[in-house]
Amino acid sequence: MEKENKGRVNPPEGARIHDLVDVVEEGTRGAVPPNEAILRREIRDVTERIARQMIPGIVERVIREEIEKLKKDGNG
């Protein structure tokens, strides 16, 4: 059975394919490169800032909608 090939281009016939896992030194596995650490921190900071801006409004709207539902159910 062939593996799924989502969006990948098959290499030309006879092309040499390298398995990069084999060229990674054992001591470096799991280590985070400095640029990746900076990127992760930036992503975390931006995500947190967006969440702090959006979540209070969403929570307020949901609570107001639930209160309205309770009011309608109580008067029915």
PyMOL Python script that loads the backbone (N, CA, C, O; Angstrom):
from pymol import cmd

cmd.read_pdbstr("""\
ATOM      1  N   MET A   1       0.855  -1.186   0.000  1.00  0.00           N
ATOM      2  CA  MET A   1       0.000   0.000   0.000  1.00  0.00           C
ATOM      3  C   MET A   1       0.896   1.243   0.000  1.00  0.00           C
ATOM      4  O   MET A   1       1.840   1.318   0.786  1.00  0.00           O
ATOM      5  N   GLU A   2       0.615   2.207  -0.861  1.00  0.00           N
ATOM      6  CA  GLU A   2       1.418   3.413  -0.950  1.00  0.00           C
ATOM      7  C   GLU A   2       1.050   4.386   0.159  1.00  0.00           C
ATOM      8  O   GLU A   2      -0.102   4.466   0.587  1.00  0.00           O
ATOM      9  N   LYS A   3       2.073   5.133   0.618  1.00  0.00           N
ATOM     10  CA  LYS A   3       1.820   6.162   1.629  1.00  0.00           C
ATOM     11  C   LYS A   3       1.114   7.331   0.967  1.00  0.00           C
ATOM     12  O   LYS A   3       1.265   7.572  -0.230  1.00  0.00           O
ATOM     13  N   GLU A   4       0.333   8.059   1.777  1.00  0.00           N
ATOM     14  CA  GLU A   4      -0.349   9.238   1.258  1.00  0.00           C
ATOM     15  C   GLU A   4       0.690  10.288   0.894  1.00  0.00           C
ATOM     16  O   GLU A   4       1.680  10.444   1.609  1.00  0.00           O
ATOM     17  N   ASN A   5       0.491  10.993  -0.175  1.00  0.00           N
ATOM     18  CA  ASN A   5       1.439  11.985  -0.663  1.00  0.00           C
ATOM     19  C   ASN A   5       0.747  13.337  -0.754  1.00  0.00           C
ATOM     20  O   ASN A   5       0.441  13.804  -1.852  1.00  0.00           O
ATOM     21  N   LYS A   6       0.499  13.963   0.376  1.00  0.00           N
ATOM     22  CA  LYS A   6      -0.237  15.226   0.421  1.00  0.00           C
ATOM     23  C   LYS A   6       0.664  16.396   0.029  1.00  0.00           C
ATOM     24  O   LYS A   6       1.541  16.797   0.795  1.00  0.00           O
ATOM     25  N   GLY A   7       0.447  16.929  -1.144  1.00  0.00           N
ATOM     26  CA  GLY A   7       1.141  18.128  -1.568  1.00  0.00           C
ATOM     27  C   GLY A   7       2.628  17.956  -1.821  1.00  0.00           C
ATOM     28  O   GLY A   7       3.319  18.947  -2.055  1.00  0.00           O
ATOM     29  N   ARG A   8       3.140  16.747  -1.783  1.00  0.00           N
ATOM     30  CA  ARG A   8       4.556  16.518  -2.006  1.00  0.00           C
ATOM     31  C   ARG A   8       4.807  16.174  -3.467  1.00  0.00           C
ATOM     32  O   ARG A   8       3.977  15.558  -4.135  1.00  0.00           O
ATOM     33  N   VAL A   9       5.966  16.585  -3.938  1.00  0.00           N
ATOM     34  CA  VAL A   9       6.369  16.265  -5.300  1.00  0.00           C
ATOM     35  C   VAL A   9       7.293  15.058  -5.229  1.00  0.00           C
ATOM     36  O   VAL A   9       8.225  15.031  -4.427  1.00  0.00           O
ATOM     37  N   ASN A  10       7.039  14.076  -6.056  1.00  0.00           N
ATOM     38  CA  ASN A  10       7.911  12.908  -6.085  1.00  0.00           C
ATOM     39  C   ASN A  10       9.252  13.302  -6.681  1.00  0.00           C
ATOM     40  O   ASN A  10       9.308  14.036  -7.667  1.00  0.00           O
ATOM     41  N   PRO A  11      10.348  12.806  -6.072  1.00  0.00           N
ATOM     42  CA  PRO A  11      11.671  13.143  -6.614  1.00  0.00           C
ATOM     43  C   PRO A  11      11.880  12.489  -7.970  1.00  0.00           C
ATOM     44  O   PRO A  11      11.258  11.474  -8.284  1.00  0.00           O
ATOM     45  N   PRO A  12      12.756  13.074  -8.765  1.00  0.00           N
ATOM     46  CA  PRO A  12      13.034  12.482 -10.077  1.00  0.00           C
ATOM     47  C   PRO A  12      13.592  11.070  -9.917  1.00  0.00           C
ATOM     48  O   PRO A  12      14.171  10.732  -8.885  1.00  0.00           O
ATOM     49  N   GLU A  13      13.414  10.277 -10.921  1.00  0.00           N
ATOM     50  CA  GLU A  13      13.897   8.898 -10.915  1.00  0.00           C
ATOM     51  C   GLU A  13      15.403   8.884 -10.641  1.00  0.00           C
ATOM     52  O   GLU A  13      16.159   9.613 -11.283  1.00  0.00           O
ATOM     53  N   GLY A  14      15.830   8.068  -9.699  1.00  0.00           N
ATOM     54  CA  GLY A  14      17.250   7.923  -9.383  1.00  0.00           C
ATOM     55  C   GLY A  14      17.801   9.003  -8.466  1.00  0.00           C
ATOM     56  O   GLY A  14      18.994   8.998  -8.165  1.00  0.00           O
ATOM     57  N   ALA A  15      16.956   9.937  -8.011  1.00  0.00           N
ATOM     58  CA  ALA A  15      17.431  11.003  -7.123  1.00  0.00           C
ATOM     59  C   ALA A  15      17.808  10.413  -5.776  1.00  0.00           C
ATOM     60  O   ALA A  15      17.185   9.459  -5.310  1.00  0.00           O
ATOM     61  N   ARG A  16      18.819  10.979  -5.161  1.00  0.00           N
ATOM     62  CA  ARG A  16      19.268  10.514  -3.852  1.00  0.00           C
ATOM     63  C   ARG A  16      18.442  11.207  -2.773  1.00  0.00           C
ATOM     64  O   ARG A  16      18.322  12.433  -2.770  1.00  0.00           O
ATOM     65  N   ILE A  17      17.884  10.438  -1.875  1.00  0.00           N
ATOM     66  CA  ILE A  17      17.054  10.983  -0.799  1.00  0.00           C
ATOM     67  C   ILE A  17      17.794  10.768   0.511  1.00  0.00           C
ATOM     68  O   ILE A  17      18.274   9.669   0.790  1.00  0.00           O
ATOM     69  N   HIS A  18      17.883  11.821   1.313  1.00  0.00           N
ATOM     70  CA  HIS A  18      18.597  11.763   2.581  1.00  0.00           C
ATOM     71  C   HIS A  18      17.604  11.741   3.734  1.00  0.00           C
ATOM     72  O   HIS A  18      16.589  12.437   3.713  1.00  0.00           O
ATOM     73  N   ASP A  19      17.907  10.945   4.718  1.00  0.00           N
ATOM     74  CA  ASP A  19      17.107  10.926   5.935  1.00  0.00           C
ATOM     75  C   ASP A  19      17.833  11.805   6.942  1.00  0.00           C
ATOM     76  O   ASP A  19      18.850  11.389   7.496  1.00  0.00           O
ATOM     77  N   LEU A  20      17.334  13.012   7.191  1.00  0.00           N
ATOM     78  CA  LEU A  20      18.041  13.978   8.026  1.00  0.00           C
ATOM     79  C   LEU A  20      18.161  13.535   9.470  1.00  0.00           C
ATOM     80  O   LEU A  20      19.019  14.035  10.198  1.00  0.00           O
ATOM     81  N   VAL A  21      17.328  12.620   9.894  1.00  0.00           N
ATOM     82  CA  VAL A  21      17.430  12.116  11.261  1.00  0.00           C
ATOM     83  C   VAL A  21      18.801  11.474  11.467  1.00  0.00           C
ATOM     84  O   VAL A  21      19.364  11.537  12.560  1.00  0.00           O
ATOM     85  N   ASP A  22      19.329  10.865  10.426  1.00  0.00           N
ATOM     86  CA  ASP A  22      20.619  10.189  10.532  1.00  0.00           C
ATOM     87  C   ASP A  22      21.784  11.158  10.675  1.00  0.00           C
ATOM     88  O   ASP A  22      22.828  10.767  11.195  1.00  0.00           O
ATOM     89  N   VAL A  23      21.649  12.393  10.238  1.00  0.00           N
ATOM     90  CA  VAL A  23      22.767  13.322  10.300  1.00  0.00           C
ATOM     91  C   VAL A  23      22.746  14.208  11.540  1.00  0.00           C
ATOM     92  O   VAL A  23      23.679  14.983  11.750  1.00  0.00           O
ATOM     93  N   VAL A  24      21.719  14.114  12.357  1.00  0.00           N
ATOM     94  CA  VAL A  24      21.636  14.898  13.589  1.00  0.00           C
ATOM     95  C   VAL A  24      22.444  14.187  14.657  1.00  0.00           C
ATOM     96  O   VAL A  24      22.266  12.989  14.881  1.00  0.00           O
ATOM     97  N   GLU A  25      23.330  14.914  15.316  1.00  0.00           N
ATOM     98  CA  GLU A  25      24.130  14.313  16.373  1.00  0.00           C
ATOM     99  C   GLU A  25      23.238  14.011  17.570  1.00  0.00           C
ATOM    100  O   GLU A  25      22.297  14.747  17.867  1.00  0.00           O
ATOM    101  N   GLU A  26      23.551  12.922  18.243  1.00  0.00           N
ATOM    102  CA  GLU A  26      22.743  12.489  19.380  1.00  0.00           C
ATOM    103  C   GLU A  26      22.641  13.557  20.457  1.00  0.00           C
ATOM    104  O   GLU A  26      21.580  13.712  21.061  1.00  0.00           O
ATOM    105  N   GLY A  27      23.711  14.296  20.713  1.00  0.00           N
ATOM    106  CA  GLY A  27      23.716  15.291  21.773  1.00  0.00           C
ATOM    107  C   GLY A  27      22.841  16.496  21.495  1.00  0.00           C
ATOM    108  O   GLY A  27      22.504  17.245  22.413  1.00  0.00           O
ATOM    109  N   THR A  28      22.465  16.695  20.232  1.00  0.00           N
ATOM    110  CA  THR A  28      21.690  17.882  19.895  1.00  0.00           C
ATOM    111  C   THR A  28      20.197  17.610  19.834  1.00  0.00           C
ATOM    112  O   THR A  28      19.410  18.548  19.706  1.00  0.00           O
ATOM    113  N   ARG A  29      19.791  16.366  19.921  1.00  0.00           N
ATOM    114  CA  ARG A  29      18.354  16.070  19.870  1.00  0.00           C
ATOM    115  C   ARG A  29      17.657  16.696  21.065  1.00  0.00           C
ATOM    116  O   ARG A  29      18.101  16.553  22.205  1.00  0.00           O
ATOM    117  N   GLY A  30      16.572  17.383  20.794  1.00  0.00           N
ATOM    118  CA  GLY A  30      15.798  18.020  21.861  1.00  0.00           C
ATOM    119  C   GLY A  30      16.276  19.421  22.187  1.00  0.00           C
ATOM    120  O   GLY A  30      15.558  20.169  22.851  1.00  0.00           O
ATOM    121  N   ALA A  31      17.472  19.802  21.740  1.00  0.00           N
ATOM    122  CA  ALA A  31      17.969  21.149  21.993  1.00  0.00           C
ATOM    123  C   ALA A  31      17.209  22.132  21.108  1.00  0.00           C
ATOM    124  O   ALA A  31      16.907  21.831  19.953  1.00  0.00           O
ATOM    125  N   VAL A  32      16.903  23.300  21.650  1.00  0.00           N
ATOM    126  CA  VAL A  32      16.174  24.313  20.898  1.00  0.00           C
ATOM    127  C   VAL A  32      17.168  25.359  20.419  1.00  0.00           C
ATOM    128  O   VAL A  32      17.837  25.987  21.240  1.00  0.00           O
ATOM    129  N   PRO A  33      17.282  25.560  19.113  1.00  0.00           N
ATOM    130  CA  PRO A  33      18.190  26.603  18.609  1.00  0.00           C
ATOM    131  C   PRO A  33      17.779  27.968  19.144  1.00  0.00           C
ATOM    132  O   PRO A  33      16.593  28.203  19.373  1.00  0.00           O
ATOM    133  N   PRO A  34      18.739  28.876  19.348  1.00  0.00           N
ATOM    134  CA  PRO A  34      18.420  30.196  19.918  1.00  0.00           C
ATOM    135  C   PRO A  34      17.339  30.938  19.139  1.00  0.00           C
ATOM    136  O   PRO A  34      16.454  31.542  19.745  1.00  0.00           O
ATOM    137  N   ASN A  35      17.394  30.905  17.810  1.00  0.00           N
ATOM    138  CA  ASN A  35      16.378  31.611  17.022  1.00  0.00           C
ATOM    139  C   ASN A  35      14.997  31.023  17.257  1.00  0.00           C
ATOM    140  O   ASN A  35      14.007  31.756  17.291  1.00  0.00           O
ATOM    141  N   GLU A  36      14.921  29.718  17.419  1.00  0.00           N
ATOM    142  CA  GLU A  36      13.627  29.077  17.665  1.00  0.00           C
ATOM    143  C   GLU A  36      13.096  29.469  19.037  1.00  0.00           C
ATOM    144  O   GLU A  36      11.893  29.673  19.200  1.00  0.00           O
ATOM    145  N   ALA A  37      13.976  29.575  20.022  1.00  0.00           N
ATOM    146  CA  ALA A  37      13.553  29.974  21.368  1.00  0.00           C
ATOM    147  C   ALA A  37      12.989  31.396  21.337  1.00  0.00           C
ATOM    148  O   ALA A  37      11.978  31.685  21.977  1.00  0.00           O
ATOM    149  N   ILE A  38      13.649  32.273  20.590  1.00  0.00           N
ATOM    150  CA  ILE A  38      13.167  33.660  20.467  1.00  0.00           C
ATOM    151  C   ILE A  38      11.818  33.671  19.764  1.00  0.00           C
ATOM    152  O   ILE A  38      10.906  34.383  20.183  1.00  0.00           O
ATOM    153  N   LEU A  39      11.687  32.895  18.712  1.00  0.00           N
ATOM    154  CA  LEU A  39      10.425  32.818  17.973  1.00  0.00           C
ATOM    155  C   LEU A  39       9.311  32.295  18.864  1.00  0.00           C
ATOM    156  O   LEU A  39       8.207  32.838  18.858  1.00  0.00           O
ATOM    157  N   ARG A  40       9.587  31.252  19.627  1.00  0.00           N
ATOM    158  CA  ARG A  40       8.568  30.710  20.544  1.00  0.00           C
ATOM    159  C   ARG A  40       8.122  31.756  21.563  1.00  0.00           C
ATOM    160  O   ARG A  40       6.933  31.876  21.860  1.00  0.00           O
ATOM    161  N   ARG A  41       9.082  32.510  22.095  1.00  0.00           N
ATOM    162  CA  ARG A  41       8.748  33.547  23.078  1.00  0.00           C
ATOM    163  C   ARG A  41       7.878  34.622  22.440  1.00  0.00           C
ATOM    164  O   ARG A  41       6.909  35.077  23.048  1.00  0.00           O
ATOM    165  N   GLU A  42       8.217  35.034  21.214  1.00  0.00           N
ATOM    166  CA  GLU A  42       7.423  36.042  20.505  1.00  0.00           C
ATOM    167  C   GLU A  42       6.007  35.532  20.240  1.00  0.00           C
ATOM    168  O   GLU A  42       5.033  36.257  20.443  1.00  0.00           O
ATOM    169  N   ILE A  43       5.897  34.290  19.790  1.00  0.00           N
ATOM    170  CA  ILE A  43       4.578  33.702  19.535  1.00  0.00           C
ATOM    171  C   ILE A  43       3.760  33.668  20.816  1.00  0.00           C
ATOM    172  O   ILE A  43       2.577  34.009  20.811  1.00  0.00           O
ATOM    173  N   ARG A  44       4.392  33.253  21.918  1.00  0.00           N
ATOM    174  CA  ARG A  44       3.697  33.206  23.203  1.00  0.00           C
ATOM    175  C   ARG A  44       3.212  34.600  23.615  1.00  0.00           C
ATOM    176  O   ARG A  44       2.072  34.765  24.048  1.00  0.00           O
ATOM    177  N   ASP A  45       4.091  35.602  23.475  1.00  0.00           N
ATOM    178  CA  ASP A  45       3.728  36.969  23.878  1.00  0.00           C
ATOM    179  C   ASP A  45       2.581  37.519  23.044  1.00  0.00           C
ATOM    180  O   ASP A  45       1.654  38.124  23.583  1.00  0.00           O
ATOM    181  N   VAL A  46       2.637  37.315  21.736  1.00  0.00           N
ATOM    182  CA  VAL A  46       1.570  37.806  20.861  1.00  0.00           C
ATOM    183  C   VAL A  46       0.261  37.083  21.158  1.00  0.00           C
ATOM    184  O   VAL A  46      -0.797  37.709  21.233  1.00  0.00           O
ATOM    185  N   THR A  47       0.333  35.771  21.327  1.00  0.00           N
ATOM    186  CA  THR A  47      -0.867  34.990  21.631  1.00  0.00           C
ATOM    187  C   THR A  47      -1.490  35.444  22.944  1.00  0.00           C
ATOM    188  O   THR A  47      -2.708  35.592  23.042  1.00  0.00           O
ATOM    189  N   GLU A  48      -0.651  35.664  23.949  1.00  0.00           N
ATOM    190  CA  GLU A  48      -1.159  36.121  25.249  1.00  0.00           C
ATOM    191  C   GLU A  48      -1.808  37.497  25.126  1.00  0.00           C
ATOM    192  O   GLU A  48      -2.864  37.741  25.710  1.00  0.00           O
ATOM    193  N   ARG A  49      -1.180  38.398  24.367  1.00  0.00           N
ATOM    194  CA  ARG A  49      -1.736  39.749  24.195  1.00  0.00           C
ATOM    195  C   ARG A  49      -3.091  39.697  23.490  1.00  0.00           C
ATOM    196  O   ARG A  49      -4.024  40.398  23.880  1.00  0.00           O
ATOM    197  N   ILE A  50      -3.197  38.869  22.455  1.00  0.00           N
ATOM    198  CA  ILE A  50      -4.464  38.733  21.738  1.00  0.00           C
ATOM    199  C   ILE A  50      -5.533  38.155  22.662  1.00  0.00           C
ATOM    200  O   ILE A  50      -6.669  38.628  22.683  1.00  0.00           O
ATOM    201  N   ALA A  51      -5.156  37.123  23.429  1.00  0.00           N
ATOM    202  CA  ALA A  51      -6.115  36.498  24.347  1.00  0.00           C
ATOM    203  C   ALA A  51      -6.602  37.501  25.388  1.00  0.00           C
ATOM    204  O   ALA A  51      -7.794  37.551  25.695  1.00  0.00           O
ATOM    205  N   ARG A  52      -5.685  38.300  25.933  1.00  0.00           N
ATOM    206  CA  ARG A  52      -6.084  39.297  26.940  1.00  0.00           C
ATOM    207  C   ARG A  52      -7.027  40.354  26.359  1.00  0.00           C
ATOM    208  O   ARG A  52      -7.859  40.910  27.076  1.00  0.00           O
ATOM    209  N   GLN A  53      -6.895  40.627  25.069  1.00  0.00           N
ATOM    210  CA  GLN A  53      -7.773  41.614  24.435  1.00  0.00           C
ATOM    211  C   GLN A  53      -9.132  41.014  24.088  1.00  0.00           C
ATOM    212  O   GLN A  53     -10.152  41.692  24.215  1.00  0.00           O
ATOM    213  N   MET A  54      -9.162  39.765  23.656  1.00  0.00           N
ATOM    214  CA  MET A  54     -10.392  39.184  23.116  1.00  0.00           C
ATOM    215  C   MET A  54     -11.248  38.449  24.145  1.00  0.00           C
ATOM    216  O   MET A  54     -12.474  38.563  24.118  1.00  0.00           O
ATOM    217  N   ILE A  55     -10.634  37.712  25.034  1.00  0.00           N
ATOM    218  CA  ILE A  55     -11.386  36.825  25.931  1.00  0.00           C
ATOM    219  C   ILE A  55     -12.370  37.575  26.827  1.00  0.00           C
ATOM    220  O   ILE A  55     -13.500  37.110  26.975  1.00  0.00           O
ATOM    221  N   PRO A  56     -12.008  38.711  27.435  1.00  0.00           N
ATOM    222  CA  PRO A  56     -13.004  39.385  28.292  1.00  0.00           C
ATOM    223  C   PRO A  56     -14.295  39.749  27.542  1.00  0.00           C
ATOM    224  O   PRO A  56     -15.387  39.598  28.088  1.00  0.00           O
ATOM    225  N   GLY A  57     -14.176  40.219  26.314  1.00  0.00           N
ATOM    226  CA  GLY A  57     -15.374  40.563  25.535  1.00  0.00           C
ATOM    227  C   GLY A  57     -16.203  39.340  25.199  1.00  0.00           C
ATOM    228  O   GLY A  57     -17.433  39.382  25.243  1.00  0.00           O
ATOM    229  N   ILE A  58     -15.530  38.254  24.863  1.00  0.00           N
ATOM    230  CA  ILE A  58     -16.241  37.011  24.537  1.00  0.00           C
ATOM    231  C   ILE A  58     -16.964  36.490  25.761  1.00  0.00           C
ATOM    232  O   ILE A  58     -18.126  36.092  25.683  1.00  0.00           O
ATOM    233  N   VAL A  59     -16.276  36.494  26.895  1.00  0.00           N
ATOM    234  CA  VAL A  59     -16.880  36.001  28.138  1.00  0.00           C
ATOM    235  C   VAL A  59     -18.086  36.860  28.516  1.00  0.00           C
ATOM    236  O   VAL A  59     -19.127  36.332  28.909  1.00  0.00           O
ATOM    237  N   GLU A  60     -17.950  38.168  28.398  1.00  0.00           N
ATOM    238  CA  GLU A  60     -19.059  39.062  28.727  1.00  0.00           C
ATOM    239  C   GLU A  60     -20.270  38.773  27.841  1.00  0.00           C
ATOM    240  O   GLU A  60     -21.398  38.711  28.330  1.00  0.00           O
ATOM    241  N   ARG A  61     -20.036  38.595  26.532  1.00  0.00           N
ATOM    242  CA  ARG A  61     -21.136  38.318  25.621  1.00  0.00           C
ATOM    243  C   ARG A  61     -21.822  37.002  25.948  1.00  0.00           C
ATOM    244  O   ARG A  61     -23.050  36.919  25.933  1.00  0.00           O
ATOM    245  N   VAL A  62     -21.032  35.970  26.245  1.00  0.00           N
ATOM    246  CA  VAL A  62     -21.605  34.661  26.570  1.00  0.00           C
ATOM    247  C   VAL A  62     -22.429  34.746  27.846  1.00  0.00           C
ATOM    248  O   VAL A  62     -23.526  34.191  27.920  1.00  0.00           O
ATOM    249  N   ILE A  63     -21.908  35.432  28.841  1.00  0.00           N
ATOM    250  CA  ILE A  63     -22.642  35.569  30.113  1.00  0.00           C
ATOM    251  C   ILE A  63     -23.948  36.324  29.893  1.00  0.00           C
ATOM    252  O   ILE A  63     -24.992  35.921  30.406  1.00  0.00           O
ATOM    253  N   ARG A  64     -23.895  37.420  29.129  1.00  0.00           N
ATOM    254  CA  ARG A  64     -25.122  38.177  28.858  1.00  0.00           C
ATOM    255  C   ARG A  64     -26.158  37.321  28.117  1.00  0.00           C
ATOM    256  O   ARG A  64     -27.350  37.374  28.421  1.00  0.00           O
ATOM    257  N   GLU A  65     -25.686  36.526  27.136  1.00  0.00           N
ATOM    258  CA  GLU A  65     -26.601  35.650  26.395  1.00  0.00           C
ATOM    259  C   GLU A  65     -27.223  34.605  27.315  1.00  0.00           C
ATOM    260  O   GLU A  65     -28.414  34.314  27.208  1.00  0.00           O
ATOM    261  N   GLU A  66     -26.437  34.048  28.204  1.00  0.00           N
ATOM    262  CA  GLU A  66     -26.964  33.049  29.141  1.00  0.00           C
ATOM    263  C   GLU A  66     -27.967  33.673  30.107  1.00  0.00           C
ATOM    264  O   GLU A  66     -28.975  33.049  30.440  1.00  0.00           O
ATOM    265  N   ILE A  67     -27.701  34.894  30.558  1.00  0.00           N
ATOM    266  CA  ILE A  67     -28.639  35.589  31.445  1.00  0.00           C
ATOM    267  C   ILE A  67     -29.956  35.824  30.714  1.00  0.00           C
ATOM    268  O   ILE A  67     -31.029  35.630  31.286  1.00  0.00           O
ATOM    269  N   GLU A  68     -29.875  36.244  29.440  1.00  0.00           N
ATOM    270  CA  GLU A  68     -31.103  36.460  28.661  1.00  0.00           C
ATOM    271  C   GLU A  68     -31.883  35.156  28.501  1.00  0.00           C
ATOM    272  O   GLU A  68     -33.110  35.154  28.602  1.00  0.00           O
ATOM    273  N   LYS A  69     -31.184  34.051  28.253  1.00  0.00           N
ATOM    274  CA  LYS A  69     -31.865  32.759  28.138  1.00  0.00           C
ATOM    275  C   LYS A  69     -32.579  32.404  29.438  1.00  0.00           C
ATOM    276  O   LYS A  69     -33.721  31.944  29.425  1.00  0.00           O
ATOM    277  N   LEU A  70     -31.894  32.622  30.561  1.00  0.00           N
ATOM    278  CA  LEU A  70     -32.499  32.316  31.870  1.00  0.00           C
ATOM    279  C   LEU A  70     -33.725  33.186  32.130  1.00  0.00           C
ATOM    280  O   LEU A  70     -34.725  32.715  32.672  1.00  0.00           O
ATOM    281  N   LYS A  71     -33.641  34.455  31.741  1.00  0.00           N
ATOM    282  CA  LYS A  71     -34.783  35.347  31.919  1.00  0.00           C
ATOM    283  C   LYS A  71     -35.980  34.864  31.102  1.00  0.00           C
ATOM    284  O   LYS A  71     -37.106  34.843  31.598  1.00  0.00           O
ATOM    285  N   LYS A  72     -35.734  34.476  29.846  1.00  0.00           N
ATOM    286  CA  LYS A  72     -36.811  33.998  28.982  1.00  0.00           C
ATOM    287  C   LYS A  72     -37.404  32.709  29.522  1.00  0.00           C
ATOM    288  O   LYS A  72     -38.626  32.561  29.542  1.00  0.00           O
ATOM    289  N   ASP A  73     -36.585  31.785  29.954  1.00  0.00           N
ATOM    290  CA  ASP A  73     -37.057  30.508  30.491  1.00  0.00           C
ATOM    291  C   ASP A  73     -37.830  30.701  31.789  1.00  0.00           C
ATOM    292  O   ASP A  73     -38.771  29.957  32.068  1.00  0.00           O
ATOM    293  N   GLY A  74     -37.448  31.675  32.567  1.00  0.00           N
ATOM    294  CA  GLY A  74     -38.108  31.934  33.847  1.00  0.00           C
ATOM    295  C   GLY A  74     -39.477  32.575  33.685  1.00  0.00           C
ATOM    296  O   GLY A  74     -40.332  32.437  34.559  1.00  0.00           O
ATOM    297  N   ASN A  75     -39.696  33.279  32.569  1.00  0.00           N
ATOM    298  CA  ASN A  75     -40.959  33.968  32.346  1.00  0.00           C
ATOM    299  C   ASN A  75     -41.926  33.142  31.510  1.00  0.00           C
ATOM    300  O   ASN A  75     -43.068  33.557  31.312  1.00  0.00           O
ATOM    301  N   GLY A  76     -41.496  31.974  31.012  1.00  0.00           N
ATOM    302  CA  GLY A  76     -42.313  31.203  30.103  1.00  0.00           C
ATOM    303  C   GLY A  76     -43.268  30.358  30.791  1.00  0.00           C
ATOM    304  O   GLY A  76     -44.035  29.642  30.148  1.00  0.00           O
TER     305      GLY A  76
END
""", "prot")
cmd.dss("prot")
cmd.show_as("cartoon", "prot")
cmd.util.cbc("prot")
cmd.orient("prot")
